[in-house]
Amino acid sequence: MEHFEPTQEGAPRPASLKHRAYQHIRRQLIDGSLGEGAHLSPVELGKEIGVSHIPVREAITQLVSEGLVVQIARQGAFVRRIRRRELLELIDLRGMLEAAAVVKAARRIKPAELENLQDYLGALEALVDRFRAGRDEDMVPLMGEWMLADLAFHMLLLRVAGNRQVVKVIADKQIMIQMFRHRTDAPEAWNRPLSTYYRDNYELHRDIAEAVGRRDGAAARRAMAAHMTHARANMLARFDWLRRQKNAGDPLARDFPESMRQLVQEVQQRFIKEPPGK
């Protein structure tokens, strides 16, 4: 039952209007619907959500305090552009959390979970062959498939490690990263073929899965650290390229469709909600 609180006029109103507006805007930040630099109009957002502009303004104020939105005098509120240093800090945070989690996962993983991990690894391997044989117009959907299998691989290990708060932190900290990661730019933008990039990426995932399968926590940590070093270099290169690239009409520089963003969120939420060991 929805809780109501009295207004000055004595008529009840939902106490959750601000929360409703906050969650709506936050979802759009996560899924990329509101990209970097986007203007947040309380009036327009209020119409979209079905509330007045007042709870929207309150929600925006909260997002400003969280560092996701900036308020510029006489101009309004805008989605904050992530700085390179902030991205670097977020990548390093993820690396530290996942390196610690994979050691626990190697000790705790059950046969059924290991089988699921191998399934995700097999999906990545199959995609490497498709990248090698694909044409440019095929790349964007393949990148989307890779993203989902890759995300499921990592979220499974995090969940198996048994710390749901770490799983939630990893998911939440993707908010600012995904503000630019939803752009499907290609590694050849910095002179590296897609097939080579994804082959190397697959091999790093394979090393992690093999170490976890042997229940070798130390080897799993080393493999995860190597993967994160690779991911760090890639994401920084991607960030730099996006800041430089001008040809927004290129098929490999378009945003993922809304359906793909929703799938990404569904994968994350599934692993957050499922208890460890399920």
N, C-alpha and C positions, 0 to 999 in steps of 0.2 A: 504494500500500500504506500502511496506517495505521501511524504510528509509535507504539510503546509504550515506556513507561518503567517501571522497577521501583517497586513500593510497598514500604513497610516490611516487609510480610509476605512479600515476594519475588514476589508474583503481579503480572503485568503489568497495566497499565491504560492506556487511550488517553490520550496526552498532550494530545489536542485536546478533552477534555471541557469545560474552561473556555471554550475558543474556541467550541465548539459552543453552550454556554449563552449566551455573549456574543452570538453572531450571531443566535440565536433571539430574545433580548430586544430586540436592536437593530432587527431586522426589525419587531417589533411596535411599537416606538417610531416607526419610519418610516411604517408603513402605518396608524397610528392605532389599532391594536387595544389598545394601552396608552395611554390618554389622559392628559392633565394630571391630576396628583393621584392617579393609580392606585397602589394598594399593590402592592409586589412581594414576594410570599411565596416565599422560597427553596424551601420544601417543596412548595407547589402548582406552582411553575414546574418544579421537578425532576421531578415526576410527569408534567407535560405534555411535557417534553423527553425524559424517559426516563433521567435521571441522578440522582445523589444531590444533596442540598441543598448539599454542599460546593463543587463547581465553580460552582453557581449563585451562591453567596455571593461567590466570587472574581470572577465576571463582574459582579455588582452593584457590587463595590468598584471595578472598572475603570470602570464607567459613572458612578459617583460622581466619580471623578477627572477624567472628561471633562466633567462639568457637566451631564449629562443626567438624573441621578438625585440625590436628596438623602437623606441618612441622618439620621433624627430619633431621638434617644435614647429608648429604651423604647417606641418606636412602630414602628420599622422603616424600610424604604426606600420612597420614593415617587417617581413620575415628576415631575420638576421643572416647576413652572409658569413659563413664560417671562414675563419682565418686559417692559413696553412699550419700555423703552430698549434691551433686547437685541434685540427684534424690529426696532426702527429700525436698529440697527447691522447686522443681517443683511440687511435690505432694501438698505441703502446699499452693503454689500459686493457683493451681487449686481449692483447697478446699475453699480458701477465695473468689475467683471469683464466684464459684458456689453457695456458701452459700448466697452471696449478690444477685445473679441473681434469685434464687428460690423465694425470698421474692417478687420481682417484678413480677415474673411469676405468683405467686398466685393471685396477684391483676389483672393482665392483661389477663389471659388465657381465651379464647373463648370456647364455647361448642364444636365446631368441633376439636379444638386443644386438649381439655380435652379428647375427644373420642379417638384421636390418641394416647395420652399418655396412656390411658387404654389399647389400642391395644398392645402397646409395653410391658406393664406390663403383659398382658395376655400371650404374647409370652415367657416372662421370666418364668412365672409360669408353662407353658407347658414344658419348657425345664428342670425344676427341676424334674418333674416326669420322664423325659427321662434319666436324669443323674442317677436317683435312679435305673432304670431298665436296664441301658446300660451296655455293656461289655467294657473292656479296649480298644478294637480296635474301639469302637464307640465314644470314648471320644473327639478325636481331632476335628471331624466335629461338634460335639455338642458345643465345646468351641468356634468354629468360629461363630456358629449361636448366641450363647449367646453374644459374643463380638459385633455383629452388632446390636442386639436388645438393648443392654445396651447403646451403643454409640448413637443410635437414640433417646432413652429415654432422655439422658442428653442433646444432641444437641437441641432437641425440646424445653426443658425448657430454655436453654440459648437463643434461638432465640425468644421465647415468651417474655422473659424479655426485649427485645427491643434494646439491645446494640450490634450491629453487630461487633464492635471492640472487645468486650469481646469474642464473638463467635470465631472470627479469632485468638485471642490470645490463647484461649484454644486449638484450632486445631494446631496452630504453635508450641506451647510449648510441644506438644506430640512428636515432632521430636526425641528428645534424649531418651525419655521414650520408644518409640517404637523400638529403636535399640535393646532392649532386650525383650520387651513385645511380639514381634512376636514369641518368643519361646513358644511353647504350653506345658510348664511344668505344673505339677499338684500339688494341695495343699497337697496331701498325702505325697509329698516329705518332708513335715515337720509334718507328722503324723496327717493329717486332711483329712477325706474322702471327695471326691468330692461332693457327694450328700449333705453332711452337709454344706459344704462351699457354694454351690449354693442355698440351701434352705435359709440360713441366709442372703445371698446377696439379694435374692428375697424379703424377708421380709423387708429389709431396703428400697428397691425401692417402695414397697407397702406403707410404712409409708409416704414416700415423696409424692406419688401420692394422697393418701387420704388427706393429709394436703393441697395440692394444690387444690384438688377438693372442699374442704371446704372453700377455699380462706383464709386460716389461715396462713399468712406469717410467724409468729413467730414459729408456729409448723413446717412449712416447713423448716425453717432455722435449727431448732434443728434436724429434721430428716436427712437433708442433711449433717449436721455436724457429726452425728452418722455414716452415710454411709462413709464419707470421712475418719473418724478415722479407720473404718474397712478396707477401701481400702488402707490406708497408711500402716497399719500393714501387709496386704497381699502383697503389692508390695515390701516392704522392705524384707519380708521373701523370696519372689520369687527372688529378686535380689541376696540375700545372697546364696540361693540355686544354682542359676545359676553359681555363682562364684565358688561353691564347686563341682558341679556335674561333673562327669567324663564320664558317660554312654551316650554319644551323640547319640548312636544308638537306645536308648529307644524311642518308638513311641510317648511318651508324652514329649519328649525333642526336637522334630523336629520343624523346622520352619513351619509357615503357608505357604500354597502354594501361588504363585503369584496371583492367582484369588482372594484369600481372602484379600490380601493386597489391591488389586484394589477396592474391595467392601468397605473396610474401608474408603478409600479415597473418594469414590463416596458418601458415607453417609455424611462425613464431608463437602464435597463441596456442596452437596444439601442444607444443612442447612445454609451454609455461603451465598450462592447465593440467596436463597429465602428471600424476605423481611419479617420482623416481621408481624404477623397477617395474613399471607397468608393461 
